[in-house]
Amino acid sequence: QSKLETATSRADVELRIVRDGEDLPDGDWTLAVIDLELQAGNAIEVVKALRRLFPLTPVVGFCSHVATELKTSAKDAGCHQVLARSEFVQYLPELLRGGL
């Protein structure tokens, strides 16, 4: 979370941290990022909620590189991209600029 906070601050991007799919804030989102392993088994439902509520917002998920089943489930649920945690950290600045 600290890396995300630092990167968003440097990119002058507003960061909203949401802990629950029921707690999604209103408004326009530029990008939704979800740690697929920190949602206590609820990550796929959160991805589905994001896709339903914000159909035009890109959703990027990240998780361990060995979580292949979770990656597949997240893509099937609507993640535009699923990255390994190390890739996410590496590409975070580019993601915040609207790339990747």
N, C-alpha and C positions, 0 to 999 in steps of 0.2 A: 504494500500500500504506500509506503514512503517513496518508492521509486516512481509510482504513478503520480503521487502528489507533486514531487519535484519536477517531473516531466511536464505535467499540465501547467504548472506555474511558469516554467520556462517558455512554454508555447503560448502563454496567455490564453489558456482554455479553461473554462469553468469545469470543475470536477464535482460531481454529485455521487456520493457513495450510497448505494442502496443495498440493504441486507436481505430484503425479502421481495418476492415477486408481487406481493400485495401492496408494497410500499413505493411503487414507481411514481415519480413526480410527473406532473403535467408539463407541457411545453414542448418546444422543438429541441430535438436531440441531434447533434452532429454525428455522434458515434456512441454506441453502447458497447462496453467491454465487460466481460463476465469471467471471473475465475471459476471455472467449471468444477473445481474440487473444493471450494469453500462454501458451497451452498447447501451443505448438509443433505445431499441427495436430492435437492430441489432444483438443481441447475437447469435441467431440461425444461421444467415447467416455467422457470424464469425466462428462458430463451423463447418459449412459445408465447408467453405474455408480452415480451418485448416486440415480437413479430406482429402480434395481433394489435397492440396499442400504437406501435410506431412502425408501420409497414415500410416506410421509406428510409428508415434509419439503419445504417449498416451495423450489424452485430458481429463482434469479434470475441471468440472465446479462447481461453488458454488453459492448459493443464499439463500434467507430466507427459513427457514424450512416450512413455510406455502405456498410457491410458487409451489404447486404440479403440476400445469399445465405446468409451465416453466420447471420444472425438467423432466417431461415426454417428452416435446418437445426437450429438450437438448439431452436426451438419444436417441431419434429417429433421431436426426440430426447427431449423431456420438460421443457424449461424452462417453468416456469409463466409467466414474464415475461422478456422480453428488452428491455433499455433501451439507449439510446445512452449513451455514456460520460458526457456532460454531464448527462443525466437521472439517471443512477445517482448521481452526486455530489450532485446537488440533492435527490434523494429518499432518500438513505442514512439519515438520522436516522429518517425515517418507516418505512422498511423494518425497521430495527432494533427499532422499537417494535411490529412486527407488522402494520403497515399497508401500504397500496398494493396 
